[in-house]
Amino acid sequence: MMRKMKNPIIRNWRPEQEDIRMLFDALNEVIFDNKLPYFDRVIIRRMRSNWAVLWSDDESAFELEVRPIYPTFDFFVATLAHEMVHIYQVLTEGKRHHGNSFKKWSPKIRRYCDSPIYDSVSDLYYYGTGYTKISA
């Protein structure tokens, strides 16, 4: 008799432009009701201190920078969802931050992202960095 296996963890995941678009569209549909515009530009490059960076001059143009490799596939999905919350904030509040309107997305994102990194969405940046989060 075969045992049911857990979903395998995809390690050292390297996002491609097509992957990013496909994942964005899927998350946009199930979490944000297709309300978010796609990025005007996506750049994959080495970064020292961030897992991803969202740039925007106004509410109509968004640029995303991501690393060429992530610890796991799920970690990348969580990173992308994190940046998508910031797009939603810019569109609805005119600014982005990690306050209450950011944290309220955590339960909904957690339904689609089977990752241990979500005590709050902002915990994303502590996972895989070698640092321990200290709560105030």
Residue pairs with C-beta under 8 A, 6 or more apart in sequence:
7 114
9 72
9 73
9 74
10 72
10 73
10 74
11 71
11 72
12 69
12 70
12 71
12 72
13 69
13 70
13 71
13 72
13 73
13 75
13 76
14 68
14 69
14 70
15 44
15 66
15 68
15 70
15 76
16 44
17 42
17 44
20 42
20 64
20 66
20 80
21 38
21 42
23 76
23 77
23 80
24 36
24 38
24 39
24 80
24 84
25 38
27 77
27 80
27 81
27 84
27 112
28 34
28 35
28 36
28 84
30 112
31 81
31 84
31 105
31 108
31 109
31 112
32 84
32 88
35 88
35 91
36 84
36 87
36 88
36 91
37 60
37 62
37 87
39 62
39 63
39 64
40 61
40 62
40 63
41 63
41 64
42 63
42 64
42 65
42 66
43 63
43 64
43 65
43 66
44 65
44 66
44 67
44 68
45 65
45 66
45 67
45 68
46 67
46 68
47 53
47 65
47 67
50 65
50 125
51 66
51 67
51 70
51 75
51 79
51 124
51 125
51 128
52 64
52 65
52 66
52 67
52 79
52 80
52 82
52 83
53 64
53 65
54 62
54 63
54 64
54 83
54 86
54 87
54 96
55 62
55 63
55 64
55 65
56 62
56 63
56 87
56 90
59 90
59 91
59 94
62 87
62 90
64 83
66 76
66 79
66 80
70 76
70 79
71 127
71 128
72 115
74 113
74 114
74 115
75 115
75 117
75 127
75 128
77 112
77 113
77 115
78 109
78 113
78 115
78 117
78 118
78 124
79 124
81 105
81 109
81 112
81 113
81 121
82 121
82 122
82 124
85 102
85 105
85 109
85 121
86 96
86 102
88 105
89 95
89 96
89 97
89 101
89 102
90 96
92 101
93 101
96 102
98 121
98 122
102 121
102 122
103 120
103 121
103 122
105 121
106 118
106 119
106 120
106 121
109 118
109 121
110 118
115 127
116 127
117 123
117 124
117 126
117 127
118 124
123 133
126 132
126 133
